[in-house]
Amino acid sequence: MATEQAKRQTPAAPKNSVRKPRNTKAPANNEEKKSTRQPTRRYNTNRKQSKKPAPKPTLPVHITMLGGLNEIGKNMTLFEYGNDSFLIDCGMAFPDEDLLGVDIVLPDFTHVEKCRDKIRGIVITHGHEDHIGALPYLLKQMIFPIYATKLTIALIDSKLKEHGLSGKVPLHVVKPGDIVHFGEVSVEFINVNHSIPDAVGLGIKTPIGYVVHTGDFKIDCTPIMGQMIDLPRLGELGKEGVLALMADSTNAERPGYTASERVVGESFSSLFKKAENKRIIIATFSSNLPRIQQIIDAAAKDGRKVAISGRSMINNVTIAHELKYLTMPEGILVDIDMINRYPKEKMTIITTGSQGEPMSALARMAFSDHRQVEVGPDDCIIISATPIPGNEKTVSKVVNELMKRGCDVVYEKMYDVHVSGHACQEELKIIQGITKPKFFIPVHGEHKHLQKHAQLAKSMGMPAKNVLVTDLGKVVELTPDKMSVVGSVTAGRTLVDGLGIGDVGSIVLRDRKHLAQDGLIVVVATIDPINGQIVSGPDLVSRGFVYVREAEELMDQARAIARRVLEECCQRHTHDWATMKSRVRDELSRMLFQKTKRSPMILPIIMEN
């Protein structure tokens, strides 16, 4: 009775409130305590719960950087949870000056080969070369399904066709908001802004929490293509709980905010007015479709035709136009071979070569090597890009040549003709603030960029022990309570020279550097192995060391020393060619360094009669 009376007197809970369980209310007296106790039911409930299987123990997350740390380019990361693994990006890098003769640089795929049976796919954040350029080389060795947005898949498919892989690789088109499951791990694609459309960040859900990977990004409130970065979704992940954040560090040294792409469009409008009586040639990145769209819009407004020059530019514009990422007025586009049919002041040419690449269209124009375009005083040339670190000299060389030909050249900070596609410090802080990660790993940048980004995180209150600046090949382990480096794997670079992949190593590069710095001397002699006499020679050939006709005395001395060494070996019956070559090399090297303070590569060739 007491229990029923108590029930009737209990007021009804408001509609929007959370109703508490009735048995949580404290009993009014001992009698009620007695009447409401149900030990048997409680026992039975516990017994039923005890039959439920124990929760599956959680495992740590392992993240291995195979590229993109302490360097610009060749971004590649292996993400692992138990037996479920996937790759994030697979990019290439351009060679430094010390990599003589090398065409491109790839990540080392050794560890990927070891883990290939666990890897369920490759997730691509966007379509830049430093994120997709190495895919054909990896996919020739092992096939994985690829997940990327529409434009990115189109650019990847174009590369696969060039390498004879079309139709052999499963390509899956995703869009922002889609979720792909890799076993116990799922990857959500989150819209971000970058200098190429269809860029995404990643919300990686694991049994121990979210890992957010921003990809390359910036916060652009007025993008030319697509929507603004999905800050609300990143904020929602922050509320759900982000275990770790991996964020782009490229612009971590730059204070403030990155300007919107629309700033460049306004500059183009004013520059087109100033160059009303000249042909306009604009060099930019072939993947920067928002920039190309603004150039087309400015040309259309000014009543100009547009021509495209450069292989990658033609390829990307064609793909983007077919997919309707670029919109062009009817008849505005003309073939580069037809530009002479139009008045110069009515032409705009969009070209490659913003980084001064020697074989690019703009460089060939500067050095009068372009078949269709000859530049001169009637041309206004706009370089709509900032030189990548290390490219400043090549860009300056092209600018100087263009100016020698009388061209007006607009470059770097003269006007707002370029904005970065990467977030500056205040934007990086915003991402930190809304995702609220427990741990932080700066990625994508040189060591100075990573360190600066780490300092930003610490300045926002993140404990130093929760921030990790790691290196290529290091295996980072994440648990709910700890982040640490637990091992290392093979990582580094693979060099591509012509059709050779990986056959140019440190020894070959050392020889190339030696040849470039000090040249080569070839010593040729013929010896009769029976009587041990020199039949002919030794003759000396110099390449890149000295001009023989102007150094006859030096070459005569070198020839005499080589002959003396060979005769001594023959007299001692030392007919081991390797020993003879080594002695000739040592004696000549010593003499030549004393005389010239240079150490050319010496290549003895001994033949039998």
C-alpha positions as CSV (number, residue, x, y, z in Angstrom):
1,M,0.0,0.0,0.0
2,A,2.7,2.4,0.9
3,T,4.5,1.7,-2.3
4,E,1.3,2.3,-4.4
5,Q,0.5,5.5,-2.5
6,A,4.1,6.8,-3.1
7,K,3.7,6.1,-6.8
8,R,0.4,8.0,-7.0
9,Q,2.0,11.0,-5.2
10,T,5.1,11.2,-7.4
11,P,4.6,14.2,-9.8
12,A,4.9,13.5,-13.5
13,A,8.2,14.5,-15.0
14,P,8.2,17.5,-17.4
15,K,8.1,16.5,-21.1
16,N,11.6,17.7,-22.1
17,S,13.4,16.6,-18.9
18,V,15.3,13.4,-18.4
19,R,13.3,11.1,-16.1
20,K,15.4,9.5,-13.4
21,P,14.8,5.9,-12.5
22,R,12.3,5.6,-9.7
23,N,14.4,3.4,-7.5
24,T,17.0,6.2,-7.3
25,K,14.8,8.3,-4.9
26,A,15.8,7.9,-1.3
27,P,13.1,6.1,0.8
28,A,11.3,8.1,3.4
29,N,11.5,5.6,6.2
30,N,12.6,2.1,7.2
31,E,9.3,0.6,6.3
32,E,9.6,1.9,2.7
33,K,13.1,0.5,2.6
34,K,11.8,-2.9,3.5
35,S,8.9,-2.9,1.1
36,T,10.9,-1.7,-2.0
37,R,13.9,-4.0,-1.6
38,Q,13.9,-6.7,-4.3
39,P,17.1,-8.7,-3.7
40,T,16.0,-11.6,-5.9
41,R,15.4,-9.4,-8.9
42,R,18.7,-7.6,-8.4
43,Y,20.4,-10.9,-8.2
44,N,18.7,-12.2,-11.3
45,T,19.6,-9.0,-13.2
46,N,23.2,-9.3,-12.2
47,R,23.2,-12.9,-13.2
48,K,21.9,-12.1,-16.6
49,Q,24.5,-9.4,-17.1
50,S,27.2,-11.8,-16.1
51,K,26.3,-14.0,-19.0
52,K,26.9,-11.2,-21.5
53,P,30.3,-11.5,-23.3
54,A,33.0,-9.3,-21.8
55,P,33.7,-6.1,-23.9
56,K,36.4,-6.5,-26.5
57,P,39.7,-5.1,-25.3
58,T,40.7,-1.9,-27.1
59,L,44.0,-1.7,-29.1
60,P,46.3,1.2,-29.6
61,V,46.4,3.2,-32.9
62,H,49.6,3.2,-34.8
63,I,50.5,6.0,-37.2
64,T,53.6,5.7,-39.4
65,M,54.8,8.7,-41.5
66,L,56.4,7.4,-44.7
67,G,56.7,10.9,-46.3
68,G,55.8,14.5,-45.8
69,L,57.7,15.1,-42.5
70,N,60.9,17.3,-42.4
71,E,60.4,17.9,-46.2
72,I,58.0,19.4,-48.7
73,G,56.2,16.8,-50.7
74,K,55.9,13.0,-51.1
75,N,53.2,12.9,-48.4
76,M,52.3,9.4,-47.3
77,T,51.0,8.0,-44.0
78,L,50.1,4.5,-42.8
79,F,47.3,4.3,-40.3
80,E,46.8,1.0,-38.3
81,Y,44.4,-0.3,-35.8
82,G,44.9,-4.0,-35.1
83,N,44.6,-5.8,-38.4
84,D,42.9,-2.9,-40.1
85,S,45.2,-0.5,-42.0
86,F,45.0,2.1,-44.8
87,L,47.2,4.6,-46.4
88,I,46.6,8.4,-46.5
89,D,47.9,10.0,-49.7
90,C,50.8,8.8,-51.9
91,G,52.7,11.8,-53.3
92,M,56.0,12.6,-55.0
93,A,58.5,15.4,-54.5
94,F,60.7,17.3,-57.0
95,P,64.5,16.8,-56.6
96,D,66.8,19.2,-54.8
97,E,69.8,20.7,-56.6
98,D,72.1,18.0,-55.1
99,L,70.1,15.2,-56.8
100,L,71.8,15.5,-60.2
101,G,69.9,14.1,-63.1
102,V,67.0,12.8,-60.9
103,D,63.5,13.5,-62.3
104,I,61.3,12.9,-59.3
105,V,61.5,11.6,-55.8
106,L,59.1,8.9,-54.4
107,P,58.5,7.5,-50.9
108,D,60.2,4.3,-50.0
109,F,57.5,1.5,-50.4
110,T,59.5,-1.2,-48.5
111,H,57.2,-1.1,-45.4
112,V,54.0,-0.9,-47.5
113,E,55.2,-4.1,-49.2
114,K,55.6,-5.8,-45.8
115,C,52.1,-4.7,-44.7
116,R,50.3,-5.1,-48.0
117,D,48.0,-7.9,-46.8
118,K,46.6,-5.7,-44.0
119,I,46.1,-2.6,-46.1
120,R,42.5,-2.2,-47.1
121,G,42.8,0.9,-49.3
122,I,44.3,4.3,-50.0
123,V,42.5,7.5,-48.9
124,I,43.5,10.7,-50.9
125,T,42.9,14.1,-49.5
126,H,43.3,16.1,-52.8
127,G,44.7,16.0,-56.3
128,H,48.1,17.8,-56.0
129,E,51.2,16.0,-57.2
130,D,52.7,15.9,-53.7
131,H,49.7,13.8,-52.7
132,I,48.9,11.6,-55.8
133,G,52.1,11.7,-57.9
134,A,53.6,8.4,-56.6
135,L,50.4,6.4,-57.0
136,P,51.3,4.9,-60.4
137,Y,54.6,3.7,-59.1
138,L,53.1,2.0,-56.0
139,L,50.2,0.5,-57.9
140,K,52.5,-1.1,-60.4
141,Q,53.8,-3.2,-57.5
142,M,50.6,-3.8,-55.6
143,I,46.9,-2.9,-56.2
144,F,44.8,-1.2,-53.5
145,P,41.3,0.4,-53.9
146,I,41.5,4.2,-53.9
147,Y,38.9,6.5,-52.2
148,A,38.8,10.2,-53.2
149,T,36.5,13.0,-54.4
150,K,35.3,13.4,-58.0
151,L,38.0,15.7,-59.3
152,T,40.8,13.9,-57.5
153,I,39.7,10.5,-58.9
154,A,39.7,12.1,-62.4
155,L,43.2,13.4,-62.0
156,I,44.4,10.0,-60.7
157,D,42.7,8.1,-63.5
158,S,44.5,10.3,-66.0
159,K,47.9,9.4,-64.4
160,L,47.0,5.7,-64.4
161,K,46.2,5.9,-68.1
162,E,49.7,7.3,-68.8
163,H,51.3,4.3,-66.9
164,G,49.1,1.6,-68.5
165,L,47.1,1.0,-65.3
166,S,43.7,2.2,-66.5
167,G,40.9,-0.2,-65.5
168,K,43.2,-2.2,-63.2
169,V,42.7,-0.2,-60.0
170,P,39.4,0.1,-58.2
171,L,38.6,3.8,-58.0
172,H,35.8,4.9,-55.6
173,V,34.3,8.4,-55.8
174,V,33.3,9.9,-52.4
175,K,32.0,13.3,-51.4
176,P,32.2,15.3,-48.2
177,G,30.1,13.7,-45.5
178,D,30.6,10.1,-46.9
179,I,32.0,7.5,-44.5
180,V,34.2,4.6,-45.6
181,H,34.7,1.6,-43.3
182,F,38.0,-0.2,-43.0
183,G,37.1,-3.0,-40.5
184,E,36.8,-1.5,-37.0
185,V,38.0,1.9,-38.3
186,S,35.9,4.4,-40.4
187,V,37.0,7.4,-42.3
188,E,34.7,10.4,-42.7
189,F,35.5,12.9,-45.5
190,I,35.2,16.6,-44.4
191,N,35.2,19.5,-46.8
192,V,38.1,21.9,-46.5
193,N,39.4,24.8,-48.6
194,H,42.6,24.6,-50.6
195,S,44.1,25.8,-53.9
196,I,42.4,22.9,-55.7
197,P,38.7,22.0,-55.6
198,D,37.4,18.9,-53.9
199,A,40.0,18.9,-51.1
200,V,39.0,17.1,-47.9
201,G,40.2,16.5,-44.4
202,L,39.6,13.2,-42.6
203,G,37.7,12.3,-39.4
204,I,39.1,8.8,-38.6
205,K,36.9,7.0,-36.0
206,T,38.5,4.3,-34.0
207,P,37.3,2.3,-30.9
208,I,39.5,4.6,-28.8
209,G,38.5,7.9,-30.3
210,Y,38.7,10.2,-33.3
211,V,41.9,11.1,-35.1
212,V,41.5,14.2,-37.3
213,H,43.8,14.7,-40.3
214,T,43.3,18.1,-41.9
215,G,45.1,17.4,-45.2
216,D,46.3,20.6,-46.9
217,F,43.8,23.4,-46.0
218,K,43.0,27.0,-45.3
219,I,39.9,28.8,-44.0
220,D,38.4,30.7,-47.0
221,C,35.0,32.2,-46.2
222,T,34.5,33.2,-49.8
223,P,35.9,30.4,-52.0
224,I,35.6,30.5,-55.7
225,M,34.7,26.9,-56.0
226,G,32.8,24.7,-53.6
227,Q,31.7,25.5,-50.0
228,M,33.5,27.0,-47.1
229,I,35.5,24.6,-44.9
230,D,33.2,22.6,-42.7
231,L,34.1,24.1,-39.4
232,P,30.7,23.0,-37.8
233,R,31.6,19.3,-38.4
234,L,35.1,19.7,-37.0
235,G,33.5,21.4,-34.0
236,E,31.1,18.5,-33.6
237,L,34.0,16.1,-33.6
238,G,35.7,18.2,-31.0
239,K,32.6,17.8,-28.8
240,E,32.5,14.1,-29.3
241,G,36.2,13.9,-28.4
242,V,39.2,14.1,-30.6
243,L,42.0,11.8,-29.4
244,A,44.7,13.3,-31.8
245,L,44.9,16.1,-34.4
246,M,47.3,15.9,-37.4
247,A,47.4,19.3,-39.1
248,D,49.1,20.9,-42.1
249,S,52.2,22.9,-41.0
250,T,53.3,24.5,-44.3
251,N,52.4,28.1,-43.3
252,A,53.0,27.7,-39.5
253,E,55.6,30.5,-39.6
254,R,53.3,33.0,-41.1
255,P,51.2,35.2,-38.7
256,G,47.6,36.2,-39.3
257,Y,45.2,34.7,-41.8
258,T,45.6,33.5,-45.4
259,A,43.8,35.8,-47.8
260,S,40.8,34.6,-49.8
261,E,41.3,33.5,-53.4
262,R,38.9,36.3,-54.4
263,V,41.7,38.9,-53.7
264,V,43.5,37.5,-56.7
265,G,40.5,38.0,-59.0
266,E,40.3,41.7,-58.0
267,S,44.0,42.1,-58.9
268,F,43.5,40.4,-62.3
269,S,40.7,42.9,-63.1
270,S,42.9,45.9,-62.5
271,L,45.9,44.4,-64.3
272,F,43.8,43.6,-67.3
273,K,42.8,47.3,-67.5
274,K,46.4,48.4,-67.3
275,A,47.5,46.1,-70.0
276,E,44.7,47.0,-72.4
277,N,47.0,47.3,-75.4
278,K,49.1,44.2,-74.7
279,R,48.8,40.5,-74.8
280,I,48.6,39.0,-71.3
281,I,50.4,35.8,-70.4
282,I,49.7,34.4,-66.9
283,A,51.8,31.6,-65.4
284,T,50.2,29.7,-62.5
285,F,49.9,26.1,-61.1
286,S,48.0,23.9,-63.5
287,S,46.0,22.4,-60.6
288,N,44.8,25.8,-59.3
289,L,41.5,25.7,-61.0
290,P,39.9,28.6,-59.0
291,R,42.7,30.8,-60.2
292,I,42.3,29.6,-63.8
293,Q,38.5,30.3,-63.5
294,Q,39.2,33.9,-62.4
295,I,41.6,34.4,-65.3
296,I,38.9,33.2,-67.7
297,D,36.3,35.5,-66.1
298,A,38.7,38.5,-66.3
299,A,39.5,37.7,-70.0
300,A,35.8,37.4,-70.9
301,K,35.0,40.7,-69.2
302,D,37.8,42.4,-71.1
303,G,36.7,40.9,-74.5
304,R,39.7,38.6,-74.9
305,K,40.2,35.1,-76.2
306,V,42.0,32.5,-74.0
307,A,44.6,30.0,-75.1
308,I,46.2,27.2,-72.9
309,S,49.9,26.3,-73.1
310,G,51.8,23.5,-71.2
311,R,51.0,19.8,-71.1
312,S,49.8,19.6,-67.5
313,M,47.8,22.8,-67.9
314,I,46.0,21.5,-71.0
315,N,45.3,18.2,-69.3
316,N,43.9,19.7,-66.1
317,V,41.8,22.3,-67.9
318,T,40.3,19.6,-70.2
319,I,39.4,17.4,-67.2
320,A,38.0,20.2,-65.2
321,H,35.9,21.5,-68.1
322,E,34.5,18.1,-68.8
323,L,33.5,17.7,-65.2
324,K,32.1,21.2,-65.2
325,Y,34.4,22.6,-62.5
326,L,35.4,25.3,-65.0
327,T,32.8,27.3,-66.9
328,M,33.8,29.1,-70.1
329,P,31.7,31.4,-72.4
330,E,31.1,29.9,-75.8
331,G,34.0,30.5,-78.2
332,I,36.4,32.1,-75.7
333,L,38.9,29.2,-75.8
334,V,41.2,29.0,-78.9
335,D,43.9,26.6,-79.8
336,I,47.5,27.8,-79.0
337,D,48.4,27.2,-82.7
338,M,45.7,29.8,-83.7
339,I,46.7,32.7,-81.5
340,N,48.4,34.6,-84.4
341,R,45.0,35.0,-86.1
342,Y,43.8,37.4,-83.3
343,P,45.2,40.8,-82.3
344,K,47.7,40.6,-79.5
345,E,45.6,42.9,-77.3
346,K,42.7,40.5,-77.6
347,M,44.6,37.4,-76.4
348,T,45.3,35.9,-73.0
349,I,47.5,32.9,-72.6
350,I,47.4,30.7,-69.4
351,T,50.6,28.7,-69.1
352,T,52.7,26.6,-66.8
353,G,56.2,27.6,-65.5
354,S,55.4,29.7,-62.4
355,Q,58.3,28.0,-60.7
356,G,60.8,28.6,-63.4
357,E,61.0,24.9,-64.4
358,P,63.5,24.7,-67.3
359,M,61.2,22.7,-69.6
360,S,58.0,24.6,-68.8
361,A,56.1,26.6,-71.4
362,L,57.0,30.0,-69.8
363,A,60.8,29.2,-69.6
364,R,60.7,28.2,-73.3
365,M,59.0,31.5,-74.1
366,A,61.7,33.4,-72.2
367,F,64.5,31.6,-74.0
368,S,62.9,31.8,-77.5
369,D,62.3,28.0,-77.6
370,H,58.5,28.0,-77.7
371,R,57.1,26.9,-81.1
372,Q,53.9,28.9,-81.0
373,V,54.6,31.9,-78.7
374,E,57.3,34.6,-79.2
375,V,57.3,37.2,-76.5
376,G,58.4,40.8,-76.7
377,P,57.5,44.4,-75.7
378,D,53.8,43.9,-76.6
379,D,53.5,41.3,-73.8
380,C,52.5,41.7,-70.1
381,I,53.5,38.6,-68.2
382,I,52.0,37.8,-64.8
383,I,53.6,35.1,-62.6
384,S,50.7,34.2,-60.3
385,A,52.6,32.1,-57.8
386,T,55.2,32.5,-55.0
387,P,58.5,30.6,-55.6
388,I,58.7,27.3,-53.6
389,P,61.8,27.4,-51.3
390,G,64.7,26.5,-53.5
391,N,63.2,27.7,-56.7
392,E,63.9,31.4,-56.3
393,K,67.0,31.4,-58.6
394,T,65.3,29.6,-61.4
395,V,62.3,32.0,-61.2
396,S,64.6,35.0,-61.2
397,K,66.4,33.6,-64.2
398,V,63.2,33.4,-66.2
399,V,62.0,36.9,-65.1
400,N,65.4,38.4,-66.1
401,E,65.2,36.8,-69.6
402,L,61.6,38.0,-70.1
403,M,62.6,41.6,-69.1
404,K,65.5,41.5,-71.5
405,R,63.0,40.9,-74.3
406,G,61.1,44.0,-73.2
407,C,58.2,42.3,-71.5
408,D,56.3,43.9,-68.6
409,V,56.6,41.2,-65.8
410,V,54.5,41.2,-62.7
411,Y,55.7,38.7,-60.1
412,E,55.8,37.9,-56.3
413,K,54.5,40.8,-54.1
414,M,54.3,43.5,-56.8
415,Y,50.5,43.0,-56.8
416,D,48.1,40.5,-55.1
417,V,48.4,38.0,-57.9
418,H,48.9,35.0,-55.6
419,V,47.5,33.8,-52.3
420,S,48.6,30.6,-50.5
421,G,46.4,27.5,-50.2
422,H,47.7,26.8,-46.7
423,A,46.5,28.1,-43.3
424,C,48.5,30.7,-41.4
425,Q,48.9,30.8,-37.6
426,E,45.5,32.2,-36.6
427,E,43.7,29.6,-38.8
428,L,45.8,26.8,-37.3
429,K,44.8,28.1,-33.8
430,I,41.1,28.0,-34.8
431,I,41.4,24.3,-35.9
432,Q,43.1,23.5,-32.6
433,G,40.4,25.4,-30.7
434,I,37.4,23.8,-32.2
435,T,38.7,20.2,-32.4
436,K,40.1,20.3,-28.8
437,P,42.5,17.3,-29.4
438,K,44.1,15.5,-26.5
439,F,47.3,14.9,-28.5
440,F,48.8,16.8,-31.4
441,I,51.1,15.8,-34.3
442,P,52.1,18.5,-36.7
443,V,52.5,17.2,-40.3
444,H,53.3,18.4,-43.8
445,G,56.4,20.6,-43.6
446,E,60.0,21.1,-43.0
447,H,61.4,20.7,-39.4
448,K,61.1,24.4,-38.8
449,H,57.5,24.4,-39.8
450,L,56.7,21.4,-37.5
451,Q,58.4,23.0,-34.6
452,K,56.6,26.3,-35.0
453,H,53.3,24.5,-35.3
454,A,54.1,22.6,-32.1
455,Q,54.8,25.9,-30.3
456,L,51.5,27.3,-31.4
457,A,49.7,24.2,-29.9
458,K,51.6,24.7,-26.6
459,S,50.8,28.4,-26.6
460,M,47.1,27.5,-26.5
461,G,47.6,25.5,-23.4
462,M,48.3,22.0,-24.7
463,P,50.8,20.2,-22.4
464,A,54.2,19.7,-23.9
465,K,54.1,15.9,-23.3
466,N,51.0,15.8,-25.5
467,V,52.7,17.4,-28.6
468,L,55.0,15.2,-30.7
469,V,57.3,16.3,-33.5
470,T,58.2,13.1,-35.1
471,D,60.2,11.9,-38.2
472,L,59.9,9.7,-41.2
473,G,59.7,6.0,-40.3
474,K,58.8,6.5,-36.7
475,V,55.8,4.5,-35.5
476,V,53.6,6.7,-33.2
477,E,51.4,4.8,-30.8
478,L,48.2,6.4,-29.5
479,T,46.2,5.1,-26.5
480,P,43.5,6.9,-24.6
481,D,46.1,8.1,-22.1
482,K,49.5,8.2,-23.9
483,M,51.2,9.1,-27.1
484,S,54.7,7.8,-27.8
485,V,57.2,6.5,-30.4
486,V,57.3,2.7,-30.1
487,G,59.5,1.8,-33.1
488,S,60.8,2.6,-36.6
489,V,60.4,1.1,-40.0
490,T,62.2,1.5,-43.3
491,A,61.4,5.0,-44.8
492,G,63.1,7.5,-47.0
493,R,63.2,8.2,-50.7
494,T,63.3,6.3,-54.0
495,L,64.8,8.3,-56.9
496,V,63.4,8.1,-60.5
497,D,65.8,8.9,-63.3
498,G,64.3,8.3,-66.7
499,L,62.8,4.8,-66.8
500,G,64.9,3.7,-63.9
501,I,63.2,3.5,-60.5
502,G,65.4,3.1,-57.5
503,D,68.6,2.3,-59.5
504,V,70.1,5.7,-58.6
505,G,71.5,5.5,-55.1
506,S,74.0,7.4,-52.9
507,I,77.0,5.9,-54.7
508,V,75.7,6.9,-58.2
509,L,74.9,10.4,-56.9
510,R,78.3,10.7,-55.3
511,D,79.9,9.8,-58.6
512,R,77.7,12.4,-60.5
513,K,78.7,15.1,-58.0
514,H,82.3,14.1,-58.3
515,L,82.2,14.3,-62.1
516,A,80.3,17.6,-62.0
517,Q,82.8,19.2,-59.6
518,D,86.2,17.9,-60.8
519,G,85.7,16.1,-64.1
520,L,87.2,12.9,-65.4
521,I,90.5,11.5,-66.7
522,V,90.5,8.2,-68.5
523,V,93.9,6.3,-68.7
524,V,94.0,3.7,-71.5
525,A,96.9,1.2,-71.9
526,T,97.5,-2.2,-73.6
527,I,99.8,-4.8,-72.0
528,D,101.1,-8.1,-73.4
529,P,100.4,-10.5,-70.5
530,I,103.0,-13.0,-71.7
531,N,106.2,-10.9,-71.7
532,G,104.8,-8.2,-69.5
533,Q,105.5,-5.2,-71.7
534,I,103.4,-2.2,-72.5
535,V,102.3,-2.5,-76.1
536,S,100.6,0.9,-76.5
537,G,99.8,3.9,-74.3
538,P,99.2,4.9,-71.8
539,D,96.9,7.5,-73.4
540,L,95.0,10.1,-71.4
541,V,91.5,11.5,-72.1
542,S,90.3,14.5,-70.1
543,R,86.6,15.5,-69.7
544,G,85.6,18.4,-67.5
545,F,89.1,18.6,-65.8
546,V,91.4,20.6,-68.0
547,Y,91.5,21.6,-71.7
548,V,94.2,19.3,-73.0
549,R,95.7,21.7,-75.6
550,E,96.2,24.3,-72.9
551,A,97.7,21.9,-70.3
552,E,100.0,19.8,-72.4
553,E,102.8,19.9,-69.8
554,L,100.5,18.6,-67.0
555,M,99.1,15.8,-69.2
556,D,102.7,14.8,-70.2
557,Q,103.6,14.5,-66.6
558,A,100.5,12.5,-65.8
559,R,101.2,10.2,-68.8
560,A,104.8,9.6,-67.6
561,I,103.7,8.7,-64.1
562,A,101.1,6.3,-65.4
563,R,103.7,4.6,-67.6
564,R,106.2,4.4,-64.8
565,V,103.7,2.7,-62.5
566,L,102.6,0.2,-65.2
567,E,106.3,-0.7,-66.0
568,E,107.0,-1.2,-62.3
569,C,104.0,-3.6,-62.0
570,C,105.1,-5.5,-65.1
571,Q,108.7,-5.8,-63.9
572,R,107.5,-7.3,-60.6
573,H,105.2,-9.6,-62.6
574,T,102.2,-8.0,-61.0
575,H,99.6,-8.8,-63.6
576,D,96.6,-8.4,-61.4
577,W,94.7,-5.8,-63.4
578,A,92.8,-4.5,-60.2
579,T,96.1,-3.9,-58.4
580,M,97.6,-2.1,-61.4
581,K,94.5,0.1,-61.8
582,S,94.5,1.0,-58.1
583,R,98.2,2.0,-58.2
584,V,97.7,4.1,-61.3
585,R,94.7,5.8,-59.7
586,D,96.5,6.6,-56.5
587,E,99.7,8.0,-58.0
588,L,97.9,10.1,-60.6
589,S,95.5,11.4,-58.0
590,R,98.3,12.5,-55.7
591,M,100.2,14.3,-58.4
592,L,97.2,16.1,-59.9
593,F,96.0,17.3,-56.5
594,Q,99.5,18.7,-55.8
595,K,99.5,20.5,-59.1
596,T,95.9,21.7,-59.4
597,K,94.3,21.3,-55.9
598,R,91.6,19.3,-57.7
599,S,90.6,15.6,-57.5
600,P,89.2,14.4,-60.8
601,M,87.7,11.0,-61.1
602,I,90.4,8.7,-62.6
603,L,89.3,5.7,-64.6
604,P,92.2,3.4,-65.7
605,I,91.4,1.0,-68.6
606,I,94.0,-1.8,-69.1
607,M,93.6,-4.2,-72.1
608,E,95.4,-7.3,-73.1
609,N,97.2,-7.5,-76.4
